């Protein structure tokens, strides 16, 4: 029984380590986000047009999937496809980490 507990614990720790290593580096993403700022703002919280999404505070895995889908053509937007085509897998993970770590500014002023 004790041996099973050790094996299960080791497996769980291994999976957690793999999951953590798949995450991007937010600081590296900040440096790579200058092109994104033209439409989404530097921190992704204030898009310049209503049809451009707020990136700040979105889930990291959602952002990475969206960028990967633009790159592959699963999502169809000519502007985003052009930008995403230039990104490596690490770039995508870093950008996703940066924007997900930002706070959305969705306050309503009355």
VENWO-V679193 format. One record per residue. RES is the residue in one small letter. PHI is phi in whole degrees, 0 to 359 (999 if undefined). OMEGA is omega as a letter, one per 40 degrees, with the letter a starting at -180 (* if undefined). D_LAST is the distance of its C-alpha to the last C-alpha in Angstrom with 1 decimal. Layout:
BEGIN
<<RES;PHI;OMEGA;D_LAST> <RES;PHI;OMEGA;D_LAST>>
END
This chain:
BEGIN
<<x;999;a;61.9> <x;298;i;61.0> <x;295;i;61.6> <x;295;i;59.2> <x;299;i;56.4> <x;296;a;57.0> <x;296;i;57.0> <x;297;i;53.8> <x;297;i;52.1> <x;298;i;53.4> <x;296;i;52.2> <x;296;i;48.7> <x;295;i;48.5> <x;296;i;49.8> <x;294;i;47.1> <x;298;i;44.4> <x;294;i;45.9> <x;297;a;46.0> <x;297;a;42.3> <x;294;a;41.3> <x;287;i;43.4> <x;280;a;41.7> <x;282;i;38.4> <x;274;i;37.5> <x;255;a;37.0> <x;299;a;33.4> <x;295;i;34.7> <x;295;i;37.0> <x;297;i;34.3> <x;301;i;32.1> <x;293;a;35.1> <x;269;a;35.5> <x;269;a;31.9> <x;299;i;32.2> <x;293;a;32.9> <x;297;a;29.9> <x;299;a;27.5> <x;301;a;28.2> <x;249;a;26.2> <x;248;a;24.2> <x;79;a;23.6> <x;302;a;25.7> <x;256;i;24.1> <x;80;a;23.3> <x;262;a;19.5> <x;224;i;18.6> <x;297;a;20.9> <x;279;i;21.7> <x;223;a;21.7> <x;295;i;20.1> <x;271;i;23.5> <x;256;a;23.9> <x;284;i;22.9> <x;282;a;21.1> <x;266;a;24.1> <x;300;i;22.6> <x;83;i;23.1> <x;290;i;25.1> <x;295;a;28.4> <x;302;a;31.2> <x;292;i;33.7> <x;295;a;31.5> <x;297;i;31.0> <x;297;i;34.7> <x;295;a;35.7> <x;299;i;33.5> <x;296;i;35.0> <x;297;i;38.4> <x;292;i;38.0> <x;296;a;37.1> <x;298;a;40.1> <x;279;a;42.4> <x;96;i;41.2> <x;299;i;39.9> <x;259;a;36.5> <x;248;i;36.9> <x;215;a;34.9> <x;300;a;37.2> <x;290;a;34.9> <x;293;i;34.3> <x;299;i;37.9> <x;297;i;39.1> <x;290;a;37.1> <x;293;a;37.8> <x;301;a;41.5> <x;276;a;41.9> <x;272;i;40.6> <x;276;i;42.9> <x;300;i;42.2> <x;294;i;41.5> <x;302;a;39.1> <x;299;i;37.2> <x;295;i;37.2> <x;293;i;36.1> <x;296;i;33.2> <x;298;i;32.1> <x;295;a;32.3> <x;297;a;30.3> <x;292;i;27.3> <x;291;a;27.3> <x;275;a;27.2> <x;271;i;24.0> <x;267;i;20.5> <x;290;a;18.2> <x;252;a;14.8> <x;255;i;12.7> <x;291;i;9.6> <x;254;i;6.4> <x;264;a;3.8> <x;245;*;0.0>>
END
